[in-house]
Amino acid sequence: MKFFIDTANLADIQEAADLGVLDGVTTNPSLMAKEGIAGQDRILKHYVDICNLVDGPISAEVISTDYENIIREGEALAALHANIIVKVPMIKDGIKAIKYFTQKGIRTNCTLVFSAGQALLAAKAGATYVSPFVGRLDDISTDGMALIAQIRTIYNNYGFQTQILAASVRHPMHIIQCAEIGADVMTGPLSAILALLNHPLTDSGLAKFLSDYKKVNA
Ligand code: G3P
């Protein structure tokens, strides 16, 4: 399973990249705003900065919602860097645009997916990635992970090449469950990735190894 980090924070991206396990980055307009990245020039430059930190797929989201402007915006984003993935919302014009981008060889990430039917449409349009939001489904008392499993079954049934990019991952159990189900990619915050490191028996075991070493190597 590939690990993407879901942030526009350059320090977090660098820290995850330094760990050596980072395969890509996802962003969205909220994450860009959280970092105070505003204005078209700064936004585009920030995407290039991220591309220069991580040599892997970098999702950059369009903010247009009509076909012509999604195409215009997406083509400009794709022209920024070879690693840019154009992130397009799951709406009617978005699906049409994904089909267009697919035919043009531009890779896409269909975002804001909350149902198996939406994921099926994204795959039929040729999306490179589909982003079901597990955390936001959990937030409304719906089983986000069940959706990942349902999409996995549907894509396997027909050999769809669209990669399942489990998004809105919030904690380490989400990551582990994604791996059990067979999501192709998970994207989450640095905190969720780092939390995978932790186990109290690792901490106590290491402390004992080091203290035993010191006892005879004073
Ligand atoms: O990748 C989508 C993600 O950014 C949404 O996460 O935590 O805002 O639901 P969250």
Residues whose N, C-alpha, C, O or C-beta is under 5 A from the ligand:
A	BS01	G3P	D6 G135 R136 A167 S168
